[in-house]
Amino acid sequence: MNIRYLIISSVISLSTLSTICCSKPLSQLNNTQSESSEIYEQGGKYFLGKEVPKDYSKAFSYFKKAAEKGLPIAQNDLAGMYLKGIGTQKSEEKAYYWYQKAAKNDFPEAQYNMGLMYDNGYYVSKNRSKALEFYKLAAHQGYAKAQYNLANAYLSGNGVQKDINLALELYKKAADQNLSEAQYNLANIIQMVA
């Protein structure tokens, strides 16, 4: 993996803002959760330029407020903005800090992003086993990109014992979520075996 892949995956992560929604209706959230979600949604509007002019600095401010209130998706997206320097000065250290906070809050996309940081050596020393730990956490929660990265590891034996059956299982799980790379690899493996 390279920086281009990390940036693309982070941009994709931030593009999910177009489908912002809470797991519960706002009326069912406690006041702090509701307030954090509303702040985050306002940041999403500025990030995407929906109903307001696009303004990354304002989006950053709203995401930071929601992240400081403990909203994991805001922590993850704030980290992505720090990592790429969108709406703020670029800082791998701050990106790591916020990805780590979101990952500790069991946010699978942040766990995956932590894996990418360890795989690529962003702010931290490259550490394949640490990267795999984070990919496993996210994969167990059904995060397709983490399932795909783990499948690649098991297929090649990179950092784990080679296990083609487990690789196929993980590719299938990711492919079932319409991850095109997983669909492609799964089709190639099935074609080679047939």
C-alpha positions, -999 to +999 in steps of 0.1 A: +000+000+000+011+035-006+002+070+003-021+073-028-041+043-015-044+058+020-055+092+005-080+076-018-095+055+010-096+085+033-114+106+006-138+077+002-142+078+039-150+115+039-173+110+009-196+089+031-207+122+045-233+124+018-252+096+036-249+110+071-273+094+094-274+083+130-280+047+140-309+060+161-333+088+152-322+121+168-352+120+191-339+087+207-304+100+214-295+116+247-289+153+246-251+150+242-254+125+214-281+145+197-261+177+200-229+160+187-248+145+158-263+178+149-229+195+150-214+167+129-242+170+103-237+207+100-200+200+094-210+175+067-231+202+050-201+225+048-178+197+037-201+187+008-215+221+000-251+210+006-275+238+015-244+260+022-213+270+003-186+244+005-162+255+032-136+230+045-124+253+073-160+255+087-165+217+082-133+211+101-145+233+130-178+215+133-162+181+130-137+190+157-165+201+181-184+169+175-152+148+179-143+165+212-178+155+224-169+119+217-187+112+184-166+084+167-176+092+131-166+128+137-133+117+152-126+095+122-134+123+097-115+149+116-085+125+115-089+123+077-089+160+074-057+163+095-041+135+075-046+153+042-046+189+054-081+197+044-095+227+062-065+227+085-027+223+086-017+187+077-006+167+108+000+129+108+003+132+146-031+146+151-046+123+125-032+093+145-046+108+177-081+111+164-081+078+145-070+061+177-098+078+197-124+066+172-109+031+170-111+029+208-148+038+204-151+007+182-156+026+150-146+001+123-135+026+097-111+042+122-098+007+131-091+001+094-075+036+091-052+028+121-043-004+102-033+016+072-012+040+093+007+011+107+010-007+074+024+025+057+043+040+086+024+072+089+034+089+121+043+055+135+069+030+125+057+004+100+044-025+120+026-052+100+014-072+131-002-040+146-018-032+113-033-067+111-046-064+146-066-033+136-077-049+103-090-078+123-110-056+147-126-038+118-132-070+098-150-086+127-174-057+126-180-064+089-159-036+075-153-046+038-120-029+032-105-045+063-119-079+052-102-074+019-068-064+034-070-094+057-079-117+028-048-104+009-027-112+039-040-147+043-037-154+006+000-143+005+010-152+040+021-116+046+023-113+084+000-143+090+001-180+083-011-186+047-047-198+047-064-198+013-098-209+027-099-180+052-088-157+024-117-169+002-141-165+031-130-129+037-130-120+000-165-133-002-177-112+028-161-081+013-174-090-022-209-094-008-207-057+003-199-048-033-162-041-028-150-043-064-114-053-056-127-082-035-151-093-063-122-092-088-098-112-066-125-137-057-134-142-093-098-147-103-092-173-075-124-192-084-114-192-121-079-205-113-093-233-092-120-243-117 
